[in-house]
Amino acid sequence: MLRHVEPNASIPPPFQFIKGQWRCEAYHYHTIRPWLQENQVRDDVPRWKRLALNLHETREPHDYQLAALEAWKQHERRGSIVLPTGAGKTFLAIHAIYEVKASTVIIVPTISLVHQWYARLVNAFQTEIGVYYSGEKLLQPITVTTYHSAGDLIAASGNTFRLLIFDEVHHLPARTWGEAALMTPAPCRLGLTATYPEEEEQTNGRWRVDELLGPTVYNLPLRDLVGQQLADYRTERIRVNLTEQERVDYDAAYATYTGFIRERRLRRSHGPHWLRELMRLSAFDTQARQALLARQRLLEITWNCEGKFVVLDELLREHAGERILIFTESNAVAYMISQQWLIPVISHETGVAERKHILDAFQNGTYQVLVTSRVLNEGIDVPAAKIAIVLGGGSNKREYIQRLGRILRKQEEREAVLFEVLVRKTIDEGKAQRRHVRKGD
């Protein structure tokens, strides 16, 4: 906000005269600073601190990490870097913090990642690191928070940070998350992800990452690192059949579900939002409710298909002694597998202490196999795993790449393998076919 300036003064955009003052959103600060300096305007915005940081990381950055960091610096320390899972995005961010040497806030999607970042930052800088989320609110010059808590933190202390880092930046376009980037004047901004949001994910009221953080300054495809910094890998699709009774139940549910969709022409009238419309209609329309329940029944049949568990048992026997991650499409299936095969499970219900114990035991070899639904898709380091078994096809390309990334951290010269178990002639198979992920994407 500009104080003591008349309404008819010649003020450049993005300022607007609102409620008796010239104002603009805080994220424009980097573009208006030259004008403020040129016009000798007293600038009371920055409250960030310069930090005398010592970097205690002993590893040397790879050439591609140095190139990514240099590209970011060339773009005025603004923009996103896209690197495959396992390529060292956190390590790169630590070097970015050391480069800026000023107050920094790191925004992550989960509390587990808050803890992971906290540990990495403490080890790297050997200084006090703040954490700010629902369970703990300790503010320090370098602070880690979640997307959920960032709005409150930025509203209270947004001008105390010079560097803003969004981990897993593909979450940022969500309507509620983008406001954190809008409200802070931080001139230095860094987005990190393995899967940059698609164009359609940044429209219809969603935020654009390039407007809030800057352009994509560096993008390295997976194929450029496989066999070097990342493990060689292969993927295999294993198809199974429904039993006779499962097929009868599936076909009946499918007829109810697709019959309603065709009759109401939901795909034609609502495009990619047809499912949202079906859910809305189900609140008051009996037929819509039956169609939605039929869809849920379809999913449950494919999730619980007997053939999948036969294949799972065979794969567990074939790869006994290997570190294996099993991904399911529902918590119920994950817990069922946990009970039947005596495998530890991690879900959103797993407490922080228990989750740490399980991951530590998996890392040191006490546990050979873990089962999860979607908790381990994103961000969490599981460097010991070399085999992933995905029980079910999904049309989400990002989720597939994230799961593959869990097994790509290089360990000796061992090949990583992802098995995807699909049910023939079901929506399970159709989703996988629509995903279009090529090796090396």
N, C-alpha and C positions, 0 to 999 in steps of 0.2 A: 504494500500500500504506500502511495506517495502522499506525504503530508505537506500541508501549506502550499498546495498547487491549485490555481483557479480552474473552474470547470471549462473555461474557453481556452485554456493553455494548449499549445501544440505538443501533444504527447503521442509517441509512436505506439502502434500495436505491439504487443497484445493487451496493453492497458485499456480498460473501459471505465467510464465514470459511473460508479454504482454507489448509491446511498451516501452521496456527498463526498466521495473520495475516488481518486484514480486507483484501480486495483487490477491485478492479474493473478492467475494461478501460480503457485510457487514453482512448478516445474519449468516455467519460462525463465527462471532467474539467470541461467547461463547465457541466454540470448540478449538479455537487457543489461547485463553488467557493463559491456562497452559503452552503452549510452549513459549509464549512471556515472561512469568515470569521466566521460567526455564532458558532461554537463556539471561535473563537480557536485554531484548529489551525495550527501552523507549517507553511507550505506550501513545500516544497523542490522542487516539480515544475518550474516554469518556468525555463528556461535561455536563453530567447530574448533577443535584443538589440533595443533601440530603435535605429532607423536615422535618421540625418539625411540624408534623400534630397532631391535636387533633380531635378525633372522637366524634361527637355530636349525633350520632345515639343512640336512647334510646332503641331500640329493641334488644333483644338477638338473635343471629343466631340460626336456627334450627340445630338439630343434623346432618342432611344430608348436610347442608351448611358448617358446621365445617369439616365434613368428606371430602367434595369436596375440600375445601381450603387446608386441610392437605395433600391430595393426590397430589395436585398441588405443594405444597412446597417440598414434597418428590421427585418430578421429576424436581428438580432444578428450580422451579417456571417457568416451561414451559409446555404448553399443553392446551388441550381444555376440557371444562366442558360442559356436555350435561344435561340440566334440562328441565322439561316441562314448557311451558308458564305459568306464574303466580307463579312459584316456587321461585322467588327472585334472578334472575341472577344479576341484577344491584346491589342489596344489597350485594351479595357475592363479586362482583367486587370492591365495596367500601372498603370492608374489605381486599381485596388483595392489593389495593393501600395503605391502612394504614399499612399493613404488610411490604411492600417494602419501604415505606417512601422515595420515590425518584421521580424525574420528570417522568410524565406519559402522554401518549397520548392515547385517546380512539377514535376508528374509528367506525362509525355507518353508516347505509345505507341511512338515510333520514335526512333532515333538522329538521323535527319535533322531531326526536330522539335526535338531537343535543340539542334542547331546553329542552327536557325532562331530558337528562343526566345533562345538565348544572344546572338545578334546584335541582336535587338530590345531586349533588356534592357540590353545595354551601351550602345546608342545612346540609350535612354530615360533612364538614370540616370548614365551615364558613371562607372561604378564597377566594381570587380572582381566578376565573376559566376562562381559555381562550377558545375562540371559533374560529375556522378557517374554513371558507367555502366561497362561492362566494360572499355573502353579507357582511361579516365581517371577519376580520383577526386580531385577538387579541391573541398574544402568551403569555402563562403563564406556570409555571412549571407543572401544570395540565391543559391539553388542550383537547377539544373535536373537532373532525373534521369528515368529511364524506369520504366515499370511493372515491368519485369523486375528493375531494381536497387533499386527503392524499399524493398522489404522489408529489405534489408541496411542501407540508409542509415537508415531509421526505427528499426530495432532498435538501432543504435549511437548515433544522435543525434536521436531522435524528439522529445525535449523541448527542442531548440534552435530550433524553428520555431514561430512564433505563427500564421502563415498557411499553409494547405495548399491548393494549387490543383491540381485534376485537369483537364487538358485532354483533350478527347474522352472525357468522363466515362462514356459508354456502355460503355467497357471495364471500368469498376470492378466491376460485379457478378460478374465471373469469380472463382472460388473463391480463386485464388492472389493476385489483385490487391487484393481488399478488405482483406486483413490489414494493408496499409500504413496505411490510414485507421483501422483498429481500434487499432493500436499507438501512435499519436501522440496526445498530449494537446492538440494545437493547437486553441485555441478558435475561431479564425476559419477557415472552410472555404468554398471556392468550386469548383463544378463547371461546366465549359463544354462545350457540345456543340451541334451542329445537329440531332441526332437522339437524343432522350432514350430510354433503354431501355424497351421495352414491359414490361408486367406479367409476361408469361411468361418474360422474360429475367432476372427477379429472383426466381425461385422455384426449387424443387428443389435446395436447397443453395447457391444463389447469394446474394450480398449484395444488400441493398436500398440504393439510393443515398440515399434520404431519411433512413434511419436513420444512415448513416455521415457524411453531409454536411449534411443538412437538406433542407427541401422545395424544390420548384421555385418560385423567387421571381419569375421573369420569363420569359415565353415569347412570342416575336414570330414570327408565321408569315411565310413567304417572301413571300406576296402583298402584305404591308404595305410591303415595301421595293422590290419590282420596279418599275422605272421611276423610282425616286428614288435611293437609295443603291446599288441593284443594277441591272444591265442588264435591259431587256426581253428576253424569250426566247421561243422556240417549240421544240416537240419534234416530230419526224417519225419515224414507223415505216415502214421499208422492208422489205417481205417478199420473200424469194427462194425458189426451189424447189430441191430436191435434183435432181441428175442421175439418170438411170435407174439406174446402178450404185450410186450413193449411197443411193437409195431402197431397192433390194433389200437392201443391207447393213444399212441402218437398221432395216427391218422385221424382218429376221431377229434382230438383236440385241434389238430391242424385245420380240419374242415370248418370247425366253429370259428376259429381265429381268422383265417384268411377269408372265409365267407363274409364276415362282417366288414373287413377292411375293403373288400371289393365292392360290396353293396353300397357302402358309404363313400367310396372313392377317396379315402383319406390320403393315400399317397399322392393322388393327383391334386387334391385341394390344398394340402398342407406340406407337400414336399418333404424335406428332411425332418420336419417337425410333426410328422403324422403320429408318432407314438405319444408325444405329449398331448395331442388332441384326443387320442384314444383314452388316455388316463383322465383327462378332463371330463369327457363324456361319461366315463364309468361311474362318476360320482352321482349321476342321476338317471342314466339310461341303462335299463336292465340288460339289453342285448350287448351294449358296450362292456358292461361289467363281466358278462359271460365270456366275451371275446378276450378280455384282459386276463381273466382267470385261465382260459384255455392257453394263452401264450405262456403264462407262468408254468402251466402243466407241461408244455412242450419243453421248456428249459429244464425242468426238474427231471424229465425222462432222459434227456441227453446228458445231464450232469450225473445221473445215477445209473447210467447204462451198465449192465453187468459186464459187457464186453470190455469196457474201459478198465475195469478192475482186474480182469483176467490179464490184460496186457500189462497193467501196472505191476502185478505180481511177477510176471515173466521178466520185466525190465529190472526190477529190484533184485531178482535172483541172478540175472545175467551180469549185472554191474555191482554185485556185492563187493563191499570194500571201498567203493568210490564215494566221493562226496556228491550227494544228489539233492536237488531242490525240486519239489513237486508243487505245481501251481494248479489250483482248482478255480472254478467259477463261483463257488459259494462257500461260506464258512461251514455250513452243515456238512458238506462233503469233506472238507478238510478235517473236521473233527471225527467224522466216521473213519477216514483213512488212519488218523492218529490212533484211534482205539483198536482197529482191526490189525494194523501192522506195528503197533507200539512205536510210533514215530512222533517226536515232539512237534507241536503245532504252534505257529505264530499267527495270531489274528489281531484285529483291532481291539479285542478284549484282553489281550495279553499285557500284563503290567510291565512297567519299565524294567524293574529288577529282574523279573522272570525272562523277559526278552533278552536282556544282556547276558544272563546265564546261558540261555539256549544258544545264542550266537557265539559266545566264547567257547562253549563246549563243542559246537560244530567246527569252529576254527581249529581247536586243538585235537580234534579227532575222537572225542568222547562220544559225540553223536555223528553218525555217518549220513543221515538223511533228515531233511526238514520238509514239512508240508505247510503251505500257506495258501491264502486265497489271493489277495492283491497287496498285502502289506509290504512285501519285499519287492514289489515291482520297481520302486523308485528310490534311488539315492543311497540306500543302505549298502554298505560294503560287505560282500560275502566272498572274499577272495579265494576261499578254499574250494568252492563248488566248480565242478567241471561238467556236470550233466544236469540238464533241466528236463523235466517231464511235465508237459502242459496237457492237462486233461480237458480238452475242449477247444474248439476253434473260436476265435474272436475276430471281429471285423476291424478292431482298433489297432492300427499300425503302430501307434506309439507304445501301446502296452506290449505288443509283441517284441519290439526293439528293446524295451526296458528289460523284459524277462531274459532275452538273449544276452543282454549286457551283464546280467548277474553272473554269467559263467565265462566271460571273455577276458578277465584279468589273467595275464600271462603267468603260468606256473610251470617252470622247466620248459619242455617242448611238447607238452601234452595237448592233444586236440580236444576242444570242447564240443559237446553234442547236445542239441536240443531235439527232443522227441515231442511231436504234437499228435495227440491221440484224438481222432475224429470219428463221429458216427456217420456212416453212409446214408445218403438220401434223407438228410435232416437239415435244419437251419444251422446246425453245428458246422457242417461241411460248407454250406453256402457262405457263412460269415468268413471262413478262412479263405475262400476263393476270391472274395471281394477285397481282401486286404492288400494284395499286390505288393508284397515286400520282396524285393530282389536281393540276393546275396550281395553285400557290400553297400546297401543303402545306409 
